[in-house]
Amino acid sequence: MTKGLLIVHTGEGKGKTTAALGMAMRAAGHGLPVCFIQFIKGSWRYGELEAVKRFEELIDFHVMGKGFTWKSENLEEDARLAQEAWAFACQAIDSGNFHTVVLDEFTYLLHYGMLDIEPCLEFLARRNPTQHVVITGRYAPEPLIAAADLVTEMRMIKHPLKSGVKAQKGIEF
Amino acid sequence: MTKGLLIVHTGEGKGKTTAALGMAMRAAGHGLPVCFIQFIKGSWRYGELEAVKRFEELIDFHVMGKGFTWKSENLEEDARLAQEAWAFACQAIDSGNFHTVVLDEFTYLLHYGMLDIEPCLEFLARRNPTQHVVITGRYAPEPLIAAADLVTEMRMIKHPLKSGVKAQKGIEF
């Protein structure tokens, strides 16, 4: 049975995006094309960006929006940008061009109400049944978890930023 | 404050090795050299191996042992191989050649008693204080967690293999 999986990486811990990046590169290692869509601008920095460049014929990388911060003063504008970003993701999923489509930090759009979850889940349920989709971010809403095939929670057991160590190149970013 | 971190990815869920792979590639994206040592032979397959090849000047990839299965009939031989593998890891950590050294699936050697944990932790405590080390695997022993700076538990919330979907190329391997 070959089935496109809806995969969610959620939780407060580290590794949600990093594991999705590893998955994207592993798929690319197989020669399988991946579309990686980043919904929160600025969450990726030089290291990741340079890394995906080594796979540029296989990993399509896109940054959406003008930088959702989920603290906007202009909720209407945020909702409009979120709609646009989601429409772009739908196109990538519908295109059939990608083995996997990663919606990185997408959960925030749902959690902060910038997008309605019901139409999103309906779209995902209707997608090509062999299409893999990976969604990352904290606060994955319960209906998304219910709809997903594989859900991993990254739990923070210990974090050095809590003991005064600054974020470091090649580790935190 | 620049401090070499001891990072542990543990738990029953997915993403422990994949997040370490993502970290290795992100560091390589910064031009920082990484040594990735796999302690369980055969846990990596074609996708990962081809992916790291794209970073071959920056990611040193090594497979240790003859395939620890932690079900061996010959515990003495296992312990000897585990010692050899650990000695190799110590050399990589001591060399100063790597920004990050990843000990992938290393926890099993500790958990199954193939290696004594105390000398391992003593070595790690004495390492160059700027050296980052990432250890992955289930069953991270409590003293390792206590010694670590950053610990993430990957918790399985839902897994498709439990509902009859087979492992798939580019997703599971």
Interface residues (C-beta under 8 A of the other chain):
Chain A: M1 T2 K3 L5 I7 V8 H9 T10 G11 G13 K14 G15 T17 T18 A19 A20 L21 G22 M23 M25 R26 A27 A28 G29 H30 G31 L32 Y46 G47 E48 L49 E50 A51 V52 K53 R54 F55 H99 T100 H132 I145 A148 D149 L150 V151 T152 E153 M154 R155 M156 I157 K158 H159 P160 S163 G164 V165 K166 Q168 K169 G170 I171 F173
Chain B: M1 T2 K3 L5 I7 V8 H9 T10 G11 G13 K14 G15 T17 T18 A19 A20 L21 G22 M23 M25 R26 A27 A28 G29 H30 G31 L32 Y46 G47 E48 L49 E50 A51 V52 K53 R54 F55 H99 T100 H132 I145 A148 D149 L150 V151 T152 E153 M154 R155 M156 I157 K158 H159 P160 S163 G164 V165 K166 Q168 K169 G170 I171 F173
